[in-house]
């Protein structure tokens, strides 16, 4: 980002290609609708472009990017309300086994995960997605969401516990 701030347009291409997939999935899972996700995703990148001159390397670029995403999503949710995203088969990796039973079990696991994700409170889901999609640490989640580290740690811990419990075999 520092190179892009200095005027290197190629640096933006590198940043975009590195972060486009995880950021898009984060936004899509937050809003559920592809058209809305695409619009918000573009708005987030436009804000990155607009803010490049003000960027300061106080944290990783990923933290700064997801802070922008968090703020944009918060604005969106205030206007429309939070919607939960179900994992779609086309977004999930297919089971590698040729065994039909293994494939069915994999689909059942994905369905249970989708239901468990849908059941998470919004702040816990966001903490989990920032950790899973962006690879953020608890400290970075705290910065991105404006929470203190204990709150971010608690949200992530509860989310992981609930998801783990949902995926355990009955």
PEJOCOR-V941187 format. One line per field, one symbol per residue. burial: + if it has 9 or more other C-alpha atoms within 8 Angstrom, else -. A space follows every 50 residues. Layout:
# PEJOCOR-V941187
burial->???
This chain:
# PEJOCOR-V941187
burial->+--++--+--++--+---+--+++++++++++---+++-++--+--++-- -+--+------++++++++++++--++----+-++++------------- -++--+--++++++++++-+---++++++++-++-+-++++++++-+-+- +++-++-+++-++--++---
